[in-house]
Amino acid sequence: MGDDNCGILEILKEICQESPFTDFGCIWMDNRSNQALTSLRRILRVTELCSRELARKSELTTSQLLVLRYLGENGAALPSAIAKSIDLKQATVTVLVNKLEDAGLVTRRRDTEDRRRVWIALTDGGQATLEKSPDLLQNRFERGFEGLEVWEQAMVIATLERVASLLDAEEIEAAPVLDVGDLDRIVDE
């Protein structure tokens, strides 16, 4: 079967080289790149739409909701533990906590034994917001991704890394958060 496929490709190459009317290979490749770009656009759009839905329903960004969910699942925590768990920089978590505190969703409490340590905890308002918040897009992705075979997971990762490379984006700092814009932005932005 594999030899037949290789033979078809060879025939297509010959047609492209000999035909004065069309460059079938270029048409085929344009179509393939359009398919890839369409898939990328769909990912960008669903990310944007889900971020808007989250903001509309809970007035939170994805990153803020991740902080609330961590606190809801683990109780009071140090910013460093939150940052490590949700894979964000501690400075980003500090900005997120500031915004959540301003909104009355979390509180800060100094450690009684070590005054340098500050514990972050959910307020009742934070718990209520957490309970009414929609499922995150990245949770849907994680469930689907975990359902893949190990080789499929490796293939998806390799493909996405290659796409990032094609777009010269491999050096751009990014966290494992499906969201648009800066992770520490205010919802209205």
ChimeraX attribute file (.defattr): number of C-alpha atoms within 10 A of each C-alpha:
attribute: neighborCount
match mode: 1-to-1
recipient: residues
	/A:1	6
	/A:2	6
	/A:3	8
	/A:4	9
	/A:5	10
	/A:6	11
	/A:7	12
	/A:8	11
	/A:9	13
	/A:10	12
	/A:11	12
	/A:12	15
	/A:13	14
	/A:14	12
	/A:15	15
	/A:16	16
	/A:17	13
	/A:18	11
	/A:19	10
	/A:20	8
	/A:21	7
	/A:22	12
	/A:23	15
	/A:24	15
	/A:25	16
	/A:26	11
	/A:27	11
	/A:28	11
	/A:29	11
	/A:30	12
	/A:31	12
	/A:32	12
	/A:33	12
	/A:34	12
	/A:35	12
	/A:36	13
	/A:37	12
	/A:38	12
	/A:39	12
	/A:40	12
	/A:41	12
	/A:42	12
	/A:43	13
	/A:44	14
	/A:45	13
	/A:46	14
	/A:47	18
	/A:48	16
	/A:49	15
	/A:50	20
	/A:51	22
	/A:52	19
	/A:53	17
	/A:54	21
	/A:55	19
	/A:56	14
	/A:57	13
	/A:58	18
	/A:59	18
	/A:60	26
	/A:61	25
	/A:62	24
	/A:63	23
	/A:64	22
	/A:65	23
	/A:66	19
	/A:67	23
	/A:68	28
	/A:69	19
	/A:70	20
	/A:71	21
	/A:72	17
	/A:73	8
	/A:74	11
	/A:75	13
	/A:76	19
	/A:77	16
	/A:78	16
	/A:79	21
	/A:80	17
	/A:81	13
	/A:82	23
	/A:83	18
	/A:84	12
	/A:85	12
	/A:86	17
	/A:87	14
	/A:88	19
	/A:89	14
	/A:90	15
	/A:91	13
	/A:92	17
	/A:93	24
	/A:94	16
	/A:95	15
	/A:96	23
	/A:97	23
	/A:98	16
	/A:99	18
	/A:100	20
	/A:101	18
	/A:102	11
	/A:103	13
	/A:104	14
	/A:105	20
	/A:106	23
	/A:107	18
	/A:108	16
	/A:109	13
	/A:110	12
	/A:111	12
	/A:112	9
	/A:113	7
	/A:114	8
	/A:115	9
	/A:116	8
	/A:117	14
	/A:118	18
	/A:119	15
	/A:120	22
	/A:121	24
	/A:122	25
	/A:123	16
	/A:124	12
	/A:125	13
	/A:126	22
	/A:127	18
	/A:128	13
	/A:129	18
	/A:130	20
	/A:131	12
	/A:132	10
	/A:133	19
	/A:134	15
	/A:135	10
	/A:136	20
	/A:137	18
	/A:138	16
	/A:139	12
	/A:140	10
	/A:141	12
	/A:142	11
	/A:143	10
	/A:144	10
	/A:145	14
	/A:146	11
	/A:147	11
	/A:148	12
	/A:149	10
	/A:150	11
	/A:151	9
	/A:152	13
	/A:153	14
	/A:154	12
	/A:155	12
	/A:156	14
	/A:157	12
	/A:158	12
	/A:159	12
	/A:160	12
	/A:161	14
	/A:162	14
	/A:163	15
	/A:164	14
	/A:165	12
	/A:166	10
	/A:167	9
	/A:168	10
	/A:169	13
	/A:170	13
	/A:171	8
	/A:172	8
	/A:173	6
	/A:174	13
	/A:175	13
	/A:176	10
	/A:177	17
	/A:178	21
	/A:179	22
	/A:180	17
	/A:181	10
	/A:182	12
	/A:183	20
	/A:184	19
	/A:185	17
	/A:186	14
	/A:187	16
	/A:188	9
	/A:189	6
